[in-house]
Amino acid sequence: MDDARRERLAMWLRAAAGDASLAVTAMARLSGGAIQQNWAVDVVRDGAAEAWVLRTDNAATLAVSHGRAAEFGLLRAAFAAGVTVPEPLFLCTDAQVIGAPFFVMRRVGGIAAGHRVVKSDTLGGGREACARALGRELARIHTIRPPRADLAFLGDPPGDPGAAFIAGQRAALDRQRLPHPALEWGLRALEREPLPPVAPVLCHNDFRTGNIMLDTAGVTAVLDWEFAGWGDPHADLGWLCARCWRFGNVSQEAGGIGPRGALYEGYAEVSGHPPEHARVLWWELAAHLRWAVIALDQAERHLSGVEPSLELALTGHLVPELEWQVLAMAEARAHA
């Protein structure tokens, strides 16, 4: 971020915080964030040092990703529901300040990097304790239910989340440069076993290892709400348990972190009922399909020339492994 934008940001923050003497003492871009940028911002406000994070858009975004105003609204709803999220502070919809809309939230400590998290036996209080904590966080998210005037931007919930997922992914595959028959086959496997609809809840839709901050005591933050929407609560559980988000630690089915049973137990502690395992498995297959389509779209951002990026290009190379997993899971369902 250049000096002119930093100065405009400092002026805007002074007005938003109601402190004309507020000083930005340091700024540094944080790692990660292929779709959004995150900046660590250190300030002195009312004479005291505070640590914030500024979240804004990259040059190119995914069509299914919420804008920053919507994500800020989701954070506020989650914070009010007792979900462990960074406190949302300020929202700026004026792109003239730094070149794109942004919001500011408190910075929290912890580790999120998936390759580090899955190797630790102590983060989150230990593997079983951490998996239970993740279940409790998901159940708190799922207490947020429509209708909600503050979340009107999410639109009406789908009458049949499973059927809506299949239709959406099929449309996404139809717009790709090349056919992907393995993914089409996976969609057909889901279509042959439709799920009865359930009452919709707010789904995070990217609740996975890598988007959850942990320290040795537990969960410190659930991050990245840009894909949240109304849906089947089991979709979040299936996404977390998908093999593609275990970062190589495949024996720990809850995100490579801990056992699936502990995840379910933590969920039941808050929700009052255990998840339906068969529904979670349906959504696990759906998770691999969805991540494959996202990977194709990420690669297209690079191939189109809109955002040349080695990270985006390499994301496209994940697709064959995901296709293999889709075929394996579809075959297992066929012989179950």
C-alpha positions in Angstrom: 0.0 0.0 0.0 1.6 3.3 -1.1 2.0 6.4 1.2 -0.9 8.3 -0.3 -3.4 5.4 0.4 -1.9 5.0 3.9 -2.5 8.6 4.7 -6.1 8.5 3.4 -6.6 5.4 5.5 -5.3 7.0 8.6 -7.6 10.0 8.1 -10.6 7.7 7.6 -9.7 5.7 10.7 -9.5 8.8 12.8 -13.0 9.8 11.9 -14.4 6.2 12.2 -12.8 5.7 15.7 -13.7 9.2 16.9 -10.1 10.0 17.8 -8.5 12.8 15.9 -5.1 11.9 17.4 -5.2 8.2 16.3 -1.9 7.2 14.7 -1.2 4.3 12.5 2.2 3.1 13.7 2.7 0.0 11.5 1.2 -1.8 8.6 2.2 -5.2 7.0 0.4 -7.5 4.6 -0.4 -10.9 6.1 0.3 -14.1 4.3 -2.5 -16.1 2.7 -5.7 -14.8 1.2 -5.8 -15.7 -2.4 -9.2 -14.0 -2.8 -8.9 -11.2 -0.2 -6.0 -9.2 1.2 -5.4 -9.0 5.0 -3.2 -6.3 6.5 -2.0 -6.1 10.1 -2.5 -2.6 11.3 -1.0 -1.3 14.6 -2.5 1.9 15.9 -2.5 4.1 19.0 -6.0 5.0 19.9 -7.0 7.2 22.8 -3.4 6.9 24.0 -3.4 3.0 24.0 -1.9 0.6 21.5 -4.3 -1.6 19.6 -3.8 -4.4 17.1 -6.2 -4.6 14.1 -6.6 -6.4 10.8 -7.8 -4.6 7.7 -9.5 -6.9 5.1 -10.0 -5.8 1.5 -10.3 -7.2 -2.0 -7.6 -8.5 -4.3 -7.5 -7.4 -7.9 -9.9 -10.2 -8.9 -12.5 -12.0 -6.8 -14.8 -14.9 -7.2 -18.4 -14.3 -8.2 -19.6 -16.4 -5.3 -17.6 -14.5 -2.8 -19.3 -11.8 -0.6 -18.2 -8.2 -0.7 -16.7 -6.7 2.4 -19.9 -5.0 3.5 -21.7 -8.4 3.6 -18.8 -10.1 5.3 -18.7 -7.4 7.9 -22.4 -8.0 8.5 -21.8 -11.7 8.9 -19.1 -11.1 11.4 -21.3 -8.9 13.4 -24.1 -11.6 13.4 -21.6 -14.3 14.4 -20.0 -12.1 17.2 -23.5 -11.5 18.6 -24.3 -15.2 18.5 -21.2 -16.1 20.6 -19.1 -17.5 17.8 -15.4 -17.0 18.4 -14.7 -14.4 15.8 -12.5 -11.2 15.9 -14.6 -8.3 17.0 -15.7 -6.3 13.9 -14.9 -2.6 14.3 -15.4 -0.4 11.2 -16.7 -0.8 7.7 -15.7 1.5 4.8 -17.6 1.2 1.5 -15.8 4.1 -0.2 -13.4 2.7 -2.7 -11.6 6.0 -2.9 -9.9 5.6 0.5 -7.6 2.7 -0.4 -8.9 1.6 -3.8 -11.5 -0.9 -2.6 -14.0 -1.4 0.2 -12.6 -2.7 3.4 -13.4 -3.4 7.0 -11.4 -3.4 10.2 -11.5 -6.0 13.0 -9.5 -6.7 16.1 -6.4 -8.9 15.6 -6.2 -12.1 17.6 -3.3 -14.4 18.3 -3.0 -18.0 17.2 -2.0 -20.3 14.4 -4.1 -21.1 11.4 -1.7 -22.5 8.8 -3.1 -26.0 8.0 0.3 -27.7 7.5 1.3 -26.6 11.0 -2.0 -27.2 12.8 -2.4 -30.8 11.7 1.0 -31.7 13.0 0.4 -30.4 16.5 -0.9 -32.6 19.4 -1.3 -29.5 21.7 -3.1 -26.8 19.7 -6.7 -26.3 20.8 -6.0 -28.2 24.0 -5.2 -31.5 22.3 -6.8 -33.3 19.3 -10.0 -34.5 20.9 -10.6 -31.3 22.8 -10.0 -29.2 19.7 -12.3 -31.3 17.6 -15.1 -30.9 20.2 -14.4 -27.1 20.3 -14.8 -27.0 16.5 -18.1 -28.8 16.8 -19.3 -26.3 19.4 -18.3 -23.4 17.1 -20.2 -24.8 14.2 -23.3 -25.4 16.3 -23.2 -21.8 17.5 -23.0 -20.6 13.9 -26.0 -22.8 13.1 -28.1 -21.1 15.7 -28.4 -18.1 13.3 -31.5 -18.9 11.3 -33.6 -17.0 8.7 -35.4 -14.7 8.5 -32.8 -12.1 9.6 -33.3 -8.5 8.4 -29.6 -7.8 9.1 -28.6 -10.6 6.7 -31.2 -9.8 4.0 -28.3 -9.6 1.5 -28.1 -13.4 1.7 -31.5 -13.7 -0.1 -34.1 -16.4 0.5 -32.8 -19.8 1.7 -33.0 -22.6 -0.8 -36.0 -24.8 -0.5 -33.7 -27.8 -1.2 -30.0 -27.1 -0.4 -28.8 -30.4 -1.9 -30.6 -29.9 -5.2 -29.5 -26.2 -5.3 -25.9 -27.4 -4.8 -26.0 -29.8 -7.7 -27.6 -27.3 -10.0 -25.1 -24.6 -9.1 -22.1 -26.9 -9.5 -23.4 -28.2 -12.9 -23.8 -24.7 -14.1 -20.2 -23.9 -12.9 -18.8 -26.9 -14.8 -20.7 -25.9 -17.9 -18.8 -22.6 -18.1 -15.4 -24.2 -17.9 -13.0 -24.2 -20.9 -12.8 -28.0 -20.9 -15.1 -30.8 -19.8 -14.6 -32.6 -16.5 -16.4 -35.9 -16.7 -15.1 -37.2 -13.3 -16.8 -34.2 -11.6 -20.0 -34.7 -13.6 -20.0 -38.3 -12.5 -19.7 -37.2 -8.8 -22.6 -34.8 -9.3 -24.6 -37.7 -10.7 -23.8 -39.9 -7.7 -25.2 -37.2 -5.4 -28.2 -36.8 -7.6 -29.1 -40.5 -7.4 -29.3 -40.2 -3.6 -31.2 -36.9 -2.9 -31.3 -35.6 0.7 -34.7 -34.7 2.2 -34.5 -30.9 2.9 -34.0 -29.7 6.5 -34.6 -26.3 8.1 -32.0 -23.9 6.8 -29.4 -22.3 9.0 -26.4 -20.0 8.4 -23.6 -22.0 7.0 -20.0 -20.7 7.1 -19.3 -22.6 3.9 -15.5 -22.5 4.4 -15.2 -23.8 8.0 -12.0 -25.8 7.6 -8.4 -26.1 8.8 -6.6 -23.0 7.6 -9.5 -20.7 8.4 -9.5 -21.4 12.1 -7.1 -19.8 14.5 -5.9 -21.9 17.4 -3.6 -21.6 20.4 -2.8 -24.1 23.1 -6.0 -23.2 25.0 -8.5 -23.5 22.2 -10.1 -21.7 19.2 -9.2 -18.0 19.1 -11.0 -17.1 15.8 -13.2 -18.4 13.0 -12.0 -16.5 9.9 -13.0 -15.9 6.3 -16.8 -15.6 6.1 -16.9 -14.6 2.4 -18.9 -17.7 1.3 -21.5 -17.9 4.1 -25.1 -18.4 3.2 -28.3 -20.2 4.2 -28.2 -24.0 3.8 -28.0 -27.5 5.3 -25.9 -27.4 8.6 -24.4 -30.8 7.6 -22.7 -29.0 4.7 -20.3 -27.3 7.1 -19.5 -30.6 8.8 -18.9 -32.3 5.5 -16.6 -29.5 4.3 -14.4 -29.7 7.5 -14.2 -33.5 7.3 -13.4 -33.7 3.6 -10.1 -35.4 3.0 -8.8 -32.5 0.9 -8.8 -30.3 4.1 -6.9 -32.7 6.3 -3.5 -31.5 5.0 -2.1 -35.0 4.7 -3.2 -36.1 8.2 -6.0 -38.3 6.8 -6.5 -40.5 9.9 -7.9 -37.5 11.9 -11.2 -37.0 10.0 -12.1 -33.7 11.6 -9.9 -31.5 9.4 -6.7 -33.4 10.1 -7.0 -32.1 13.7 -8.9 -34.7 15.6 -11.5 -37.5 15.5 -14.8 -37.2 13.8 -16.6 -38.6 16.9 -15.3 -35.7 19.1 -16.5 -33.2 16.5 -20.0 -34.7 16.5 -20.0 -34.7 20.4 -19.1 -31.0 20.6 -21.7 -30.2 18.0 -24.4 -32.0 20.1 -23.3 -30.2 23.3 -24.5 -26.9 21.9 -27.2 -28.0 19.3 -28.8 -30.6 21.6 -28.7 -33.3 18.9 -25.9 -35.1 17.0 -25.4 -34.6 13.3 -26.8 -37.1 10.9 -23.7 -39.0 9.8 -25.2 -40.1 6.4 -25.9 -36.5 5.5 -22.4 -35.4 6.5 -21.0 -38.1 4.2 -23.2 -36.8 1.3 -21.8 -33.3 1.9 -18.2 -34.6 2.1 -18.5 -35.8 -1.5 -20.1 -32.5 -2.3 -17.1 -30.7 -0.7 -14.6 -32.3 -3.0 -16.7 -31.4 -6.0 -17.1 -27.8 -4.8 -13.4 -27.4 -4.1 -12.5 -28.8 -7.5 -14.8 -26.2 -9.2 -13.3 -23.4 -7.0 -9.8 -24.6 -8.0 -10.8 -24.4 -11.7 -12.1 -20.9 -11.2 -9.0 -19.8 -9.3 -6.8 -21.1 -12.2 -8.9 -19.2 -14.7 -8.1 -16.0 -12.9 -4.5 -16.7 -13.8 -5.1 -18.1 -17.3 -7.3 -15.2 -18.3 -4.5 -12.7 -17.5 -6.7 -10.9 -15.0 -4.5 -11.8 -12.1 -1.2 -13.6 -13.1 -0.2 -15.6 -10.0 1.8 -18.7 -9.4 -0.4 -19.5 -6.4 -3.6 -19.4 -8.5 -1.9 -21.4 -11.3 -0.8 -24.1 -8.9 -4.3 -24.3 -7.4 -5.6 -25.5 -10.8 -3.2 -28.5 -10.4 -5.1 -29.7 -7.4 -8.0 -30.7 -9.6 -6.8 -34.2 -10.8 -6.3 -35.3 -7.2 -9.8 -34.0 -6.3 -11.3 -35.9 -9.3 -9.6 -39.1 -8.1 -11.2 -38.6 -4.6 -14.6 -37.9 -6.1 -14.4 -41.1 -8.2 -13.3 -43.1 -5.1 -16.1 -41.7 -2.9 -18.8 -42.2 -5.6 -17.7 -45.8 -6.1 -17.8 -46.4 -2.3 -21.3 -45.0 -2.2 -22.4 -47.2 -5.1 -21.3 -50.3 -3.2 -22.4 -49.3 0.3 
